[in-house]
Amino acid sequence: MSRRLTIVQPEIYKLFKTGSRTYFNSTIFFPRDVRADVFRLYAFLRKADNYVDSIPQDADGFYNFKHEYEKAASGYETSDLVIREFVSLAERKKFEPEWIDAFLHAMESDLYHKTYNTLEELYGYMYGSAEVVGLFMAKILDLPEESFIYARFLGRAMQYINFIRDVREDFMLGRQYLPLNEMQEYNIKSFDPYEMCDKVANFTAFLRRQIRRYFEWQNFAERGYRYIPYRYLIPIKTAADMYKWTARIIYRAPYITFLKKIKPSRKRIIFNASTNFIRVIRFKAPLGGIPWE
């Protein structure tokens, strides 16, 4: 791969770095060429997401971004660096257009779809907002199609723990991702902090149920590690480990989600990545993966 493809522009670097501490600090452990492609991918994802997550939401900005992407994907020139780099990546790595459409549709739905009543309803959203990200990553890493189902579940699991971690933040944005029908089973109408004051036991039971679901999906996703070359597995497993760490912290005391946002420190992420690297050396793992468990 040419040196040009291994260098990312400051705008792309900044978008990714400010968007996710866990993903950014895990991604730096990819080989340089792969790292550059992951930066291009996440800059595109983050830029689209920023429009719908801003306060107030920037619907015009999002639709302009979407229109500009559609033009660029059709072969027209675009002055938007993030879109231009992503379209080039999508063509080079042969992303399915349906995956990109699903992602943009999920982002668009954040402009008007604020509450998810059932898990089945949420599946559609998570496919576009998270599962296709796993598919994009699988293509960037040139993984076999047999790995795709596991890549989808890894993306789904990671996003679900974000929903759990961000219940208070999403409430402030007027959003409700965790299934409303399951909340009602615990006599919870919303995640208003004032309502939670006298429903700590209900909230604890409800959130622990959601975390157990996350672990089910995460455990299934880890079956796909065997398809990932060990040099790529280090950053992927590091990111996954940090989400598992977040889940364990919240499981112990779910009400902590109303007090602060649980995120691993950069020091913890780097230490975990170093530990994973040492395990690679210790096991002298073949390219097919490592016996992690």
NUTI-275474 format. One record per residue (C-alpha): residue in three letters; x, y, z. Coordinates in Angstrom, 1 decimal. Layout:
REM residues N
 res      x      y      z
 ALA      X      Y      Z
...
This chain:
REM residues 293
 res      x      y      z
 MET    0.0    0.0    0.0
 SER    1.3    3.4   -0.9
 ARG    2.5    5.9    1.8
 ARG   -0.3    8.2    0.7
 LEU   -2.9    5.8    2.0
 THR   -1.2    5.4    5.3
 ILE   -1.4    9.1    6.2
 VAL   -4.6   10.7    7.4
 GLN   -5.3   14.4    7.3
 PRO   -5.7   16.5   10.5
 GLU   -9.5   16.9   10.1
 ILE  -10.0   13.1   10.0
 TYR   -7.6   12.6   12.9
 LYS   -9.3   15.1   15.0
 LEU  -12.8   13.8   14.3
 PHE  -11.9   10.3   15.4
 LYS   -9.8   11.4   18.4
 THR  -12.5   13.6   19.8
 GLY  -15.3   11.1   19.1
 SER  -14.2    8.0   21.0
 ARG  -11.5    7.5   23.6
 THR  -11.8    3.7   23.6
 TYR  -11.8    3.2   19.8
 PHE   -9.1    5.8   19.1
 ASN   -6.7    4.5   21.7
 SER   -7.3    0.9   20.6
 THR   -7.0    1.7   16.9
 ILE   -3.4    3.0   17.3
 PHE   -2.3   -0.6   17.7
 PHE   -3.3   -1.6   14.2
 PRO   -0.6   -1.6   11.5
 ARG   -0.2    1.8   10.0
 ASP   -2.0    1.1    6.7
 VAL   -5.0   -0.5    8.5
 ARG   -5.0    2.3   11.1
 ALA   -5.3    4.9    8.4
 ASP   -8.3    3.1    6.9
 VAL  -10.0    2.8   10.3
 PHE   -9.5    6.5   10.9
 ARG  -11.2    7.3    7.5
 LEU  -14.1    5.0    8.4
 TYR  -14.7    6.5   11.8
 ALA  -14.3   10.1   10.7
 PHE  -17.2    9.5    8.3
 LEU  -19.3    7.8   10.9
 ARG  -18.5   10.5   13.5
 LYS  -19.3   13.4   11.3
 ALA  -22.7   12.0   10.4
 ASP  -23.4   11.3   14.0
 ASN  -22.3   14.7   15.2
 TYR  -25.1   16.3   13.2
 VAL  -27.8   14.3   14.9
 ASP  -26.2   14.4   18.4
 SER  -25.7   18.2   18.5
 ILE  -27.9   20.4   20.7
 PRO  -30.0   21.5   18.9
 GLN  -29.9   18.8   16.3
 ASP  -28.6   20.0   12.9
 ALA  -31.0   18.3   10.5
 ASP  -30.1   20.6    7.6
 GLY  -26.4   19.8    8.2
 PHE  -27.1   16.0    8.2
 TYR  -29.2   16.1    5.0
 ASN  -26.6   18.2    3.2
 PHE  -24.0   15.7    4.3
 LYS  -26.1   12.8    3.1
 HIS  -26.7   14.5   -0.2
 GLU  -23.0   15.2   -0.6
 TYR  -22.2   11.6    0.0
 GLU  -24.8   10.4   -2.5
 LYS  -23.3   12.7   -5.1
 ALA  -19.8   11.5   -4.4
 ALA  -20.8    7.9   -4.5
 SER  -22.3    8.5   -7.9
 GLY  -19.0    9.8   -9.2
 TYR  -19.2   13.5   -8.7
 GLU  -16.4   15.5   -7.2
 THR  -16.9   16.7   -3.6
 SER  -15.0   19.3   -1.6
 ASP  -15.8   17.4    1.7
 LEU  -12.6   15.6    2.6
 VAL  -14.2   13.2    5.0
 ILE  -16.7   12.0    2.4
 ARG  -14.1   11.9   -0.4
 GLU  -11.8    9.7    1.7
 PHE  -14.6    7.4    2.8
 VAL  -15.9    7.0   -0.7
 SER  -12.4    6.0   -1.9
 LEU  -12.2    3.5    1.0
 ALA  -15.6    2.1    0.3
 GLU  -14.7    1.5   -3.3
 ARG  -11.3    0.0   -2.5
 LYS  -12.6   -2.3    0.2
 LYS  -15.8   -3.1   -1.6
 PHE  -18.3   -2.0    1.1
 GLU  -21.8   -3.0    0.2
 PRO  -23.9    0.1   -0.7
 GLU  -26.7   -1.3    1.4
 TRP  -24.6   -1.2    4.5
 ILE  -23.8    2.5    4.0
 ASP  -27.5    3.3    3.3
 ALA  -28.5    1.4    6.5
 PHE  -26.0    3.5    8.5
 LEU  -27.3    6.8    7.1
 HIS  -30.9    5.7    7.6
 ALA  -30.2    4.9   11.3
 MET  -28.6    8.3   11.7
 GLU  -31.5   10.0   10.1
 SER  -33.9    8.2   12.4
 ASP  -32.2    9.8   15.4
 LEU  -33.8   13.1   14.1
 TYR  -37.4   11.8   14.6
 HIS  -37.4    8.4   16.2
 LYS  -36.9    9.0   19.9
 THR  -38.3    5.9   21.7
 TYR  -38.0    2.2   21.0
 ASN  -40.8    0.1   22.4
 THR  -39.4   -3.4   22.0
 LEU  -36.1   -5.1   21.4
 GLU  -37.3   -6.2   18.0
 GLU  -37.8   -2.6   17.0
 LEU  -34.4   -1.7   18.3
 TYR  -32.7   -4.4   16.2
 GLY  -33.5   -2.5   13.0
 TYR  -31.8    0.6   14.4
 MET  -28.8   -1.3   15.8
 TYR  -28.2   -3.0   12.4
 GLY  -27.7    0.4   10.7
 SER  -25.9    2.2   13.5
 ALA  -23.6   -0.6   14.8
 GLU  -23.8   -3.9   13.1
 VAL  -22.8   -2.5    9.7
 VAL  -19.8   -0.9   11.4
 GLY  -18.6   -4.4   12.3
 LEU  -19.1   -5.3    8.6
 PHE  -17.1   -2.3    7.5
 MET  -14.3   -3.4    9.8
 ALA  -14.4   -7.0    8.5
 LYS  -13.9   -5.7    5.0
 ILE  -11.1   -3.4    6.0
 LEU   -9.3   -6.3    7.6
 ASP  -10.1   -8.6    4.6
 LEU  -11.8  -11.2    6.8
 PRO  -13.8  -14.1    5.3
 GLU  -17.6  -13.9    5.1
 GLU  -17.8  -16.6    7.8
 SER  -16.8  -13.9   10.2
 PHE  -19.5  -11.4    9.3
 ILE  -22.1  -12.6   11.7
 TYR  -19.7  -12.3   14.6
 ALA  -18.6   -8.8   13.4
 ARG  -22.3   -7.8   13.5
 PHE  -22.8   -9.1   17.0
 LEU  -19.6   -7.3   18.2
 GLY  -20.9   -4.1   16.9
 ARG  -24.3   -4.7   18.4
 ALA  -22.9   -5.6   21.8
 MET  -20.7   -2.5   21.9
 GLN  -23.5   -0.2   21.1
 TYR  -25.8   -1.8   23.6
 ILE  -23.4   -1.2   26.4
 ASN  -23.3    2.4   25.2
 PHE  -27.1    2.6   25.5
 ILE  -26.8    1.3   29.1
 ARG  -24.0    3.6   30.0
 ASP  -25.7    6.7   28.5
 VAL  -29.2    6.3   29.8
 ARG  -29.1    9.7   31.6
 GLU  -27.4   11.5   28.7
 ASP  -29.9   10.0   26.2
 PHE  -32.8   11.1   28.5
 MET  -31.5   14.6   28.4
 LEU  -31.5   14.4   24.6
 GLY  -35.1   13.2   24.6
 ARG  -34.1    9.7   23.5
 GLN  -35.0    6.2   24.9
 TYR  -33.2    3.3   23.3
 LEU  -33.5    0.5   25.9
 PRO  -36.8   -1.4   25.3
 LEU  -39.8    0.5   26.8
 ASN  -41.9   -2.6   27.3
 GLU  -39.1   -4.2   29.4
 MET  -38.8   -0.9   31.4
 GLN  -42.5   -1.1   32.2
 GLU  -42.1   -4.6   33.6
 TYR  -40.1   -2.9   36.3
 ASN  -42.5    0.0   36.7
 ILE  -40.1    2.4   35.1
 LYS  -41.7    5.0   32.8
 SER  -38.6    7.0   31.9
 PHE  -35.0    7.5   33.0
 ASP  -35.8   10.8   34.6
 PRO  -33.3   11.0   37.6
 TYR  -36.0   12.3   39.9
 GLU  -38.2    9.3   39.1
 MET  -35.3    7.0   39.8
 CYS  -34.8    8.3   43.3
 ASP  -37.5    6.0   44.7
 LYS  -37.0    3.2   42.2
 VAL  -33.3    2.2   42.8
 ALA  -34.1   -1.5   43.2
 ASN  -36.3   -1.5   40.1
 PHE  -33.6    0.3   38.0
 THR  -30.9   -2.0   39.3
 ALA  -32.8   -5.1   38.3
 PHE  -33.7   -3.7   34.9
 LEU  -30.2   -2.5   34.0
 ARG  -28.6   -5.8   35.2
 ARG  -31.0   -7.7   32.9
 GLN  -29.8   -5.5   30.0
 ILE  -26.1   -6.0   30.9
 ARG  -26.6   -9.8   30.9
 ARG  -28.0   -9.5   27.4
 TYR  -25.0   -7.5   26.4
 PHE  -22.7  -10.3   27.7
 GLU  -24.6  -12.9   25.7
 TRP  -24.1  -11.0   22.5
 GLN  -20.4  -10.2   23.4
 ASN  -19.7  -13.9   24.2
 PHE  -21.1  -15.0   20.8
 ALA  -19.1  -12.3   19.0
 GLU  -15.9  -13.6   20.5
 ARG  -16.3  -16.8   18.7
 GLY  -15.3  -14.9   15.6
 TYR  -11.9  -14.0   17.0
 ARG  -10.6  -17.1   15.4
 TYR  -11.0  -15.5   12.0
 ILE   -8.9  -12.4   12.9
 PRO   -5.2  -12.4   12.3
 TYR   -3.5  -11.8   15.7
 ARG   -1.9   -8.4   14.7
 TYR   -5.4   -7.1   14.1
 LEU   -7.0   -8.9   17.0
 ILE   -4.9   -6.9   19.6
 PRO   -6.8   -3.6   19.0
 ILE  -10.1   -5.3   18.5
 LYS   -9.9   -7.3   21.7
 THR   -8.6   -4.3   23.6
 ALA  -11.7   -2.2   22.6
 ALA  -14.0   -5.2   23.5
 ASP  -12.2   -5.7   26.8
 MET  -12.8   -2.0   27.7
 TYR  -16.5   -2.3   27.0
 LYS  -16.6   -5.4   29.2
 TRP  -14.9   -3.5   31.9
 THR  -17.5   -0.8   31.6
 ALA  -20.3   -3.3   31.8
 ARG  -18.8   -4.9   34.9
 ILE  -18.5   -1.5   36.7
 ILE  -22.1   -0.6   35.9
 TYR  -23.4   -4.1   36.9
 ARG  -22.0   -3.7   40.4
 ALA  -23.8   -0.4   40.9
 PRO  -26.2    0.5   38.1
 TYR  -27.2    3.8   39.7
 ILE  -23.7    5.1   38.9
 THR  -24.9    5.8   35.4
 PHE  -26.8    8.8   36.9
 LEU  -23.7   10.1   38.6
 LYS  -21.0   10.0   35.9
 LYS  -20.2    8.6   32.6
 ILE  -18.2    5.4   32.9
 LYS  -15.3    5.3   30.5
 PRO  -11.9    3.7   30.8
 SER   -8.9    5.9   31.1
 ARG   -6.3    6.1   28.3
 LYS   -3.8    4.5   30.7
 ARG   -6.2    1.5   31.2
 ILE   -6.6    1.1   27.5
 ILE   -2.9    1.1   26.8
 PHE   -2.2   -1.3   29.6
 ASN   -4.8   -3.7   28.3
 ALA   -3.4   -3.5   24.8
 SER    0.1   -4.2   26.1
 THR   -1.2   -7.2   28.0
 ASN   -2.9   -8.5   24.9
 PHE    0.3   -8.0   22.9
 ILE    2.3  -10.0   25.5
 ARG   -0.2  -12.8   25.3
 VAL    0.4  -12.9   21.5
 ILE    4.1  -13.3   22.1
 ARG    3.6  -15.9   24.8
 PHE    1.3  -18.1   22.7
 LYS    3.3  -17.5   19.5
 ALA   -0.1  -17.4   17.9
 PRO   -0.7  -18.4   14.3
 LEU   -2.3  -15.9   11.9
 GLY   -5.6  -17.5   12.5
 GLY   -6.0  -16.1   16.0
 ILE   -5.0  -16.8   19.6
 PRO   -6.4  -19.2   22.3
 TRP   -7.6  -16.3   24.5
 GLU   -9.7  -18.3   26.8
